[in-house]
Amino acid sequence: MKTGRFTAAAVVAFLFVSNAFAGKGGGGGVDLTPGGFDYYVFALSWQPAFCESHSEKKECKSQTEERYDARNLVLHGLWPSRMNDRQHRYAYCGVKQRVKNLDNPDTWCRMPKLDLSDETAKELAVYMPGFASCLENHEWYKHGSCSGSKANDYFMKAEELVKKVGETGFNRFISAGIGRKVSSAQLLDEFEKDFGPGSRSSVNLFCDRAKGRAILSEVRIYLKKALPADGNLNGSLAIPDKSERGDCPEEISIDEVGRSEK
C-alpha cells in the first residue's frame, strides 16, 4: 500500500510540474506563456542611419527624401520584456522550431504568412519600412507571439504608437537636426518636454559608428504592459530593467537619406 501511495503521489507531482511548465518549450527552462511579461520595449529606427549600412535592403534601395521614414522615427519592434531577463530569453512563445529555423533575414519571407488586414499591411508599409523585407514576420514570431494578442491587433497597436511619436516635439527635433550634430542631452531634454520631468528614465538612445561619427540609429521607449488604445504615450511610460542602456556619446549625428552629415 505504501508503494501504491508513493506511485500515485509521484504521478500527481509529475502532472503538476508538467502543467506548471507548459509553454516553456524552446526557452531553455524559461516560462514562455504569452502575456507573462512586465513591460514593452518600443524600438524605433532612424531609417537613414539603418540604410547607410544596409543599402542592399529593398526598403533602402527605394528610400527617397520625400518618404515618411526619411524624416520620422519608424517601427523596428514592440517587444514584450521581463525584469531581470538580461539575455532576453522571453521570446518565440509557442513558436515551432521549424519556424524559428527560418528566422534570419534571408528567409523571413518564407516564414508562415501573418493574418493581417489590408489596412494594417498598408500602414506597416509606411510606418515599418522593413515590411518590404518581411521584417514583420521576424518581429511577430520572436516578440509579438509573447504579447498575448493576435498579430493584426499587435501591429495595429504598434502603428498607433508610431503615429503618436511622429506628432511629438521629440520627433520634430530629430527631423530638424537632419544633416547636423546634436547632443544626447538635447534629445533627452526634448523628450522630457513631451512627457514630463524624469521621463528620460524611460528612453534610451542607440548609435551606429561610421567614418568616425556616432549616428543616431534607434530610440527605445519603455512602456507599461497595458498599452493605451489610442496610442497616447502620456501616462504609459515604464522604467525598464537596469540592463537596458543606450550607447550614444554626447555628440550625435542625425543622418540624412543617402548622404553623410554636412
C-alpha positions as CSV (number, residue, x, y, z in Angstrom):
1,M,0.0,0.0,0.0
2,K,2.9,2.4,0.7
3,T,4.3,1.8,-2.7
4,G,0.9,2.4,-4.3
5,R,0.5,5.7,-2.4
6,F,4.1,6.7,-3.3
7,T,3.5,6.0,-7.0
8,A,0.2,7.9,-7.0
9,A,1.9,10.9,-5.3
10,A,4.7,10.8,-7.9
11,V,2.3,10.8,-10.8
12,V,0.4,13.8,-9.3
13,A,3.7,15.6,-8.7
14,F,4.8,14.9,-12.3
15,L,1.5,16.2,-13.7
16,F,1.7,19.3,-11.6
17,V,5.2,20.1,-12.8
18,S,4.3,19.4,-16.4
19,N,1.3,21.7,-16.2
20,A,3.3,24.4,-14.5
21,F,5.9,24.4,-17.2
22,A,3.6,24.1,-20.1
23,G,4.6,26.7,-22.7
24,K,8.3,26.6,-21.8
25,G,9.2,24.7,-25.0
26,G,12.3,26.1,-26.7
27,G,13.0,28.6,-23.9
28,G,15.7,26.7,-22.1
29,G,13.6,26.4,-18.9
30,V,12.1,29.9,-19.3
31,D,8.3,30.1,-19.0
32,L,7.2,31.2,-22.5
33,T,3.5,31.7,-21.7
34,P,2.2,34.6,-23.9
35,G,1.3,37.6,-21.8
36,G,3.7,36.8,-19.0
37,F,5.8,39.9,-19.2
38,D,6.4,43.1,-17.3
39,Y,6.8,45.9,-19.9
40,Y,7.3,46.7,-23.6
41,V,10.4,47.8,-25.4
42,F,9.1,50.1,-28.1
43,A,12.0,50.2,-30.6
44,L,12.1,52.9,-33.2
45,S,14.5,53.2,-36.1
46,W,16.1,56.2,-37.7
47,Q,16.0,54.7,-41.2
48,P,18.6,56.8,-43.0
49,A,21.2,55.5,-40.5
50,F,20.0,51.9,-40.9
51,C,20.2,52.2,-44.7
52,E,23.8,53.6,-44.5
53,S,24.9,50.1,-43.6
54,H,22.1,48.1,-45.2
55,S,22.0,49.6,-48.7
56,E,21.1,46.3,-50.3
57,K,17.8,46.1,-48.5
58,K,14.7,46.7,-50.6
59,E,13.4,49.4,-48.2
60,C,16.8,51.2,-48.5
61,K,17.0,50.9,-52.3
62,S,13.6,52.6,-52.6
63,Q,14.1,55.2,-49.9
64,T,13.6,58.8,-51.0
65,E,13.8,62.2,-49.2
66,E,10.0,62.5,-49.6
67,R,9.1,59.2,-47.9
68,Y,7.8,59.1,-44.3
69,D,10.8,57.2,-43.0
70,A,13.3,59.8,-44.3
71,R,12.2,62.4,-41.7
72,N,10.4,60.4,-38.9
73,L,11.2,57.6,-36.5
74,V,9.7,54.3,-37.7
75,L,8.8,51.0,-36.2
76,H,11.5,48.4,-35.5
77,G,9.6,46.4,-33.0
78,L,7.4,46.2,-29.9
79,W,9.0,43.7,-27.6
80,P,7.3,42.2,-24.5
81,S,10.0,42.1,-21.9
82,R,10.6,40.9,-18.4
83,M,12.6,42.4,-15.5
84,N,15.8,40.5,-14.8
85,D,15.8,38.9,-18.2
86,R,19.1,40.3,-19.3
87,Q,19.6,37.8,-22.1
88,H,16.1,38.5,-23.5
89,R,15.1,34.8,-23.4
90,Y,11.4,35.6,-23.3
91,A,10.8,35.1,-27.0
92,Y,9.2,32.8,-29.6
93,C,6.2,31.9,-27.4
94,G,4.6,28.8,-28.8
95,V,6.6,29.1,-32.0
96,K,7.6,25.8,-33.6
97,Q,11.3,25.0,-34.2
98,R,10.8,24.8,-37.9
99,V,9.5,28.4,-37.9
100,K,12.3,29.5,-35.7
101,N,14.8,28.0,-38.1
102,L,13.6,30.4,-40.7
103,D,14.2,33.4,-38.6
104,N,17.1,35.1,-40.3
105,P,16.9,38.0,-42.8
106,D,17.4,35.8,-45.9
107,T,14.4,33.6,-45.1
108,W,12.0,36.0,-43.2
109,C,9.7,35.9,-46.3
110,R,9.5,32.1,-46.1
111,M,8.0,32.2,-42.6
112,P,4.3,31.5,-42.3
113,K,2.3,34.4,-43.6
114,L,0.6,36.5,-40.9
115,D,-3.2,37.2,-40.8
116,L,-3.1,40.9,-41.3
117,S,-5.9,43.1,-42.7
118,D,-5.2,45.0,-45.9
119,E,-5.3,48.3,-43.9
120,T,-2.8,47.0,-41.4
121,A,-0.4,45.8,-44.1
122,K,-0.8,49.1,-46.0
123,E,0.1,51.1,-42.9
124,L,3.0,48.8,-42.0
125,A,4.5,49.6,-45.4
126,V,4.7,53.2,-44.3
127,Y,5.5,53.1,-40.6
128,M,7.7,49.9,-40.7
129,P,9.8,50.2,-43.9
130,G,11.3,46.8,-43.2
131,F,7.9,45.4,-44.2
132,A,9.4,45.3,-47.7
133,S,11.9,42.7,-46.4
134,C,9.3,40.8,-44.3
135,L,10.6,42.3,-41.0
136,E,7.0,41.9,-39.6
137,N,7.4,38.1,-39.7
138,H,10.6,38.2,-37.6
139,E,9.0,40.7,-35.2
140,W,5.9,38.7,-34.7
141,Y,7.3,35.2,-34.3
142,K,10.2,36.4,-32.0
143,H,8.4,39.1,-30.0
144,G,4.7,39.5,-30.9
145,S,4.0,35.9,-30.2
146,C,4.6,36.6,-26.5
147,S,2.2,39.6,-26.4
148,G,-1.0,37.6,-25.8
149,S,-2.6,39.5,-28.8
150,K,-3.4,38.4,-32.3
151,A,-1.0,39.5,-35.0
152,N,-3.3,42.1,-36.5
153,D,-4.1,43.7,-33.2
154,Y,-0.5,43.7,-32.2
155,F,0.6,45.6,-35.3
156,M,-2.3,47.9,-35.2
157,K,-1.3,49.0,-31.7
158,A,2.3,49.4,-32.8
159,E,1.2,51.6,-35.8
160,E,-0.8,53.8,-33.5
161,L,2.2,54.3,-31.2
162,V,4.4,55.2,-34.1
163,K,1.9,57.8,-35.3
164,K,1.8,59.4,-31.8
165,V,5.6,59.6,-31.6
166,G,5.5,61.2,-35.0
167,E,3.4,64.1,-33.5
168,T,5.9,64.8,-30.7
169,G,8.3,67.7,-30.4
170,F,11.0,65.0,-29.8
171,N,10.4,63.6,-33.3
172,R,10.3,67.1,-34.8
173,F,13.6,68.0,-33.1
174,I,15.3,64.9,-34.6
175,S,13.9,65.7,-38.0
176,A,15.0,69.4,-37.8
177,G,18.5,68.1,-37.0
178,I,19.0,66.1,-40.2
179,G,22.4,66.6,-41.6
180,R,23.7,68.2,-38.4
181,K,25.1,67.2,-35.0
182,V,23.1,67.4,-31.7
183,S,23.8,66.4,-28.2
184,S,22.3,63.5,-26.3
185,A,21.3,65.9,-23.6
186,Q,19.3,68.0,-26.1
187,L,17.5,64.9,-27.3
188,L,16.6,63.9,-23.7
189,D,15.5,67.4,-22.9
190,E,13.2,67.4,-25.8
191,F,11.7,64.0,-24.7
192,E,11.0,65.5,-21.3
193,K,9.3,68.4,-22.8
194,D,6.8,65.9,-24.3
195,F,6.5,63.5,-21.4
196,G,7.4,65.4,-18.3
197,P,10.3,65.7,-15.8
198,G,12.2,62.4,-15.2
199,S,10.7,60.8,-18.3
200,R,14.3,60.4,-19.7
201,S,14.5,57.3,-17.5
202,S,12.0,55.7,-19.9
203,V,14.1,56.2,-23.1
204,N,17.4,55.1,-24.4
205,L,19.4,56.3,-27.5
206,F,21.4,53.9,-29.6
207,C,24.1,54.9,-32.2
208,D,25.9,53.3,-35.1
209,R,29.5,54.2,-35.8
210,A,30.7,55.2,-39.3
211,K,33.6,57.3,-40.5
212,G,34.4,58.5,-37.0
213,R,30.8,59.6,-36.4
214,A,28.2,58.4,-33.9
215,I,24.9,58.3,-35.9
216,L,21.6,58.0,-34.1
217,S,20.2,54.7,-35.3
218,E,17.5,53.7,-32.7
219,V,15.4,55.1,-30.0
220,R,13.9,52.7,-27.4
221,I,10.9,53.9,-25.3
222,Y,9.8,51.7,-22.4
223,L,6.1,51.3,-22.0
224,K,3.7,49.7,-19.5
225,K,2.2,46.3,-20.3
226,A,-1.3,47.8,-20.6
227,L,-1.0,49.8,-23.8
228,P,-3.4,52.7,-24.4
229,A,-6.0,52.0,-27.0
230,D,-5.4,55.4,-28.8
231,G,-1.6,55.1,-28.8
232,N,-1.2,58.0,-26.4
233,L,2.1,57.6,-24.6
234,N,1.4,60.0,-21.8
235,G,1.0,58.0,-18.6
236,S,2.2,54.9,-20.3
237,L,5.9,55.1,-19.7
238,A,7.7,52.4,-17.7
239,I,11.1,52.0,-16.1
240,P,13.0,49.2,-17.7
241,D,15.4,46.6,-16.3
242,K,18.7,48.1,-15.4
243,S,20.4,46.1,-18.1
244,E,18.7,48.3,-20.7
245,R,21.3,51.0,-21.5
246,G,21.8,53.2,-24.5
247,D,25.2,53.6,-26.2
248,C,25.3,57.1,-27.8
249,P,28.0,59.5,-26.8
250,E,27.3,63.2,-26.0
251,E,27.6,64.3,-29.7
252,I,25.3,62.6,-32.2
253,S,24.9,63.0,-35.9
254,I,21.4,62.8,-37.5
255,D,21.8,61.1,-40.8
256,E,20.1,62.1,-44.0
257,V,18.9,59.9,-46.9
258,G,21.9,58.8,-49.0
259,R,24.4,61.3,-47.6
260,S,26.6,61.9,-44.6
261,E,26.0,64.9,-42.4
262,K,27.3,68.3,-43.7
